[in-house]
Amino acid sequence: MSNYKSGLEYALEQDLNDPLKAYRNLFHIPKNERGNEWIYMTGNSLGLQPKSTKKYINQELGDWANLGVEGHTQGKTPWLPYHEFLTKSMAKIVGAKPIEVVVMNTLTVNLHLMMVSFYQPTKSRYKILIESDAFPSDKYAVESQLRHHGFNDKEGVVLWKPRKNETLLRYDDLEDILEKQGNEIALIMIGGVNYYTGQFFDLKRISKLGHDKGCVVGFDCAHGAGNVKLNLHDSGADFAVWCTYKYLNAGPGSLAGCFIHERHAHNKNLNRFTGWWSHNKNTRFNMRDEFDQLPGAEGWQLSNPPILSLAAIKASLDMFEEVGMDNLVVKSKKLTGYFEFLLKNLGEDIVKIITPNDVNQRGCQLSIQVKRNNKALHDKLNSQGFISDWREPDVIRCAPVPLYNTFEDVYKFVEKLKAIINE
Ligand SMILES: *Cc1c(COP(=O)(O)O)cnc(C)c1O
């Protein structure tokens, strides 16, 4: 889209005509001491709080106060099946079938549980392929799984790396790795949208490449869920995990999502860790039965979940249900395209965008490098209420989030960036 214009009037006009403009008002936007709203460009790290969240949590606090243990069955949204109330909306967001999705645990915990089932190494096929700039927690988790199975974590990790002087990953190189080492690789585990560069991978293509070589394929979609259309079911991936506190606005440390492809839904031979919440719901409380595996993603649950966190997730998912990912992505592409346009006007010799230009290979985040500047620039922006996030060695990640960020936010952010660079 090349019909963007510079100037504040253009931004204000876009906001006025934005079909999703009402949603910003449904969020708490943090303010400085003088009462001015922050320009919050870091929903990729922690999404803002919907104003409705308090109501959802208060309802559960009220039911607990008034009903005690009876809240499990008599509450307005009874706690026993509470996680089921999230499944349909969550499945829609990630493009999955309800039987493939469950909300449980936290992200890295789910990643480990998935590897318990889907990382089954043998002497000749034990390696795990990840992207070289993977989120540290994923890298640590993968390495510890290798050690857990008695393998050397240096030899066991295969990295998909960018070429010299490049930052993005190329599929040619992945094909090359798989051609050479495919039959030594047990698991491919990639961040669906890379947290650092913002590169959104072709999940279907990677799944196909991996499966053709006999590898299991899983994705960490922490930066994808609520940001891009993941189409997890169609991707054919074996599993995926994601958190809900980034684009899904469910609050710090809130519970995570988990996807297990339908073709594994009834497989009772998959190795897994179990608890009473993985057991048949109808006989769970008999407490004496032989273990009877629940089908689908629910069968990977262990514990009865923290309802207050589920309530915060429900508040957010109800909003996503109303907006729909299609509408969100339309605005997202426009808003981030505008951001890109303004940044490019600053001069590509001054600001380099490392995120892909192709709108189908990115979400709302743009990762930028500002020449001849360092972390001081980012700190200056933050201290003046222009909130973005710094990643060593030299990247500022900025994410205009279509649910609550405006064209005016983007305009002001770039103006401030320009002013600081020119100081
Ligand atoms: C945010 C994020 C995490 C964080 O893991 P938690 O278990 O939620 O602390 C891990 N991996 C990726 C790719 C992330 O983006």
PDBQT file of the ligand as one rigid body, heavy atoms in Angstrom, charges set to zero:
ROOT
HETATM    1  C1  LIG A 501       7.050 -14.923  25.779  1.00  0.00    +0.000 C 
HETATM    2  C2  LIG A 501       7.692 -16.175  25.353  1.00  0.00    +0.000 A 
HETATM    3  C3  LIG A 501       8.073 -17.164  26.274  1.00  0.00    +0.000 A 
HETATM    4  C4  LIG A 501       7.868 -16.985  27.759  1.00  0.00    +0.000 C 
HETATM    5  O1  LIG A 501       7.640 -18.208  28.384  1.00  0.00    +0.000 OA
HETATM    6  P1  LIG A 501       6.785 -18.330  29.741  1.00  0.00    +0.000 P 
HETATM    7  O2  LIG A 501       6.836 -19.770  30.026  1.00  0.00    +0.000 OA
HETATM    8  O3  LIG A 501       5.421 -17.796  29.491  1.00  0.00    +0.000 OA
HETATM    9  O4  LIG A 501       7.492 -17.497  30.779  1.00  0.00    +0.000 OA
HETATM   10  C5  LIG A 501       8.645 -18.324  25.780  1.00  0.00    +0.000 A 
HETATM   11  N1  LIG A 501       8.838 -18.509  24.454  1.00  0.00    +0.000 NA
HETATM   12  C6  LIG A 501       8.503 -17.566  23.536  1.00  0.00    +0.000 A 
HETATM   13  C7  LIG A 501       8.738 -17.802  22.079  1.00  0.00    +0.000 C 
HETATM   14  C8  LIG A 501       7.941 -16.368  23.959  1.00  0.00    +0.000 A 
HETATM   15  O5  LIG A 501       7.629 -15.430  23.056  1.00  0.00    +0.000 OA
ENDROOT
TORSDOF 0
